[in-house]
């Protein structure tokens, strides 16, 4: 289903205000294997990256809380 002009403008405005692109360089052969594996798993590279990023941030937040709690307990 094609987007009408108003919807496309609204989408573009939202993306410009709220989204950014993160990039990394990987070997072409590895990137192609990754894309193929994502497709075979019925997911997208973006979904895999987003889940990994969320898991990493949650892990780091927990580690920070433990560090802060440890410093507080030691006083």
C-alpha positions in Angstrom: 0.0 0.0 0.0 1.5 3.3 -1.1 1.6 6.2 1.3 -0.2 9.4 0.3 1.8 12.6 0.3 0.5 13.8 3.6 1.4 10.6 5.4 4.8 10.5 3.8 5.5 14.1 5.0 4.3 13.2 8.5 6.6 10.1 8.5 9.6 12.1 7.3 9.0 14.9 9.9 8.8 12.3 12.7 11.9 10.5 11.5 13.9 13.7 11.2 12.9 14.8 14.7 13.2 11.4 16.5 15.4 9.0 14.7 19.1 8.7 13.9 21.3 6.2 12.0 24.0 4.2 13.7 26.5 2.5 11.5 29.3 0.1 11.7 31.7 -1.3 9.2 31.8 -5.1 8.6 33.2 -7.2 5.9 30.9 -7.7 3.0 30.8 -11.4 3.2 29.8 -11.3 6.9 27.1 -8.6 6.2 25.6 -10.8 3.5 25.6 -13.9 5.7 24.0 -11.8 8.5 21.3 -10.4 6.2 20.5 -14.0 4.9 20.3 -15.4 8.4 18.0 -12.6 9.5 15.8 -13.2 6.5 15.8 -17.0 7.3 14.8 -16.2 10.9 11.9 -13.9 9.7 13.5 -10.8 11.2 15.5 -7.8 10.0 19.0 -6.6 10.8 17.5 -3.5 12.4 15.3 -5.6 14.7 18.4 -7.7 15.8 20.5 -4.6 16.4 17.7 -2.9 18.4 17.3 -6.0 20.6 21.0 -6.2 21.1 21.2 -2.5 21.9 18.4 -2.8 24.4 19.9 -5.8 26.1 23.3 -4.1 26.3 21.8 -0.9 27.8 19.8 -2.9 30.4 22.9 -4.8 31.3 25.0 -1.7 31.7 22.3 0.0 33.8 22.1 -3.0 36.1 25.9 -2.9 36.4 25.9 0.8 37.2 23.2 0.3 39.9 25.3 -2.5 41.4 28.3 -0.3 41.4 26.5 2.6 43.0 24.8 0.3 45.6 28.3 -1.2 46.4 29.8 2.3 46.9 26.8 3.3 49.1 27.0 0.1 51.3 30.8 0.6 51.8 30.5 4.0 53.5 
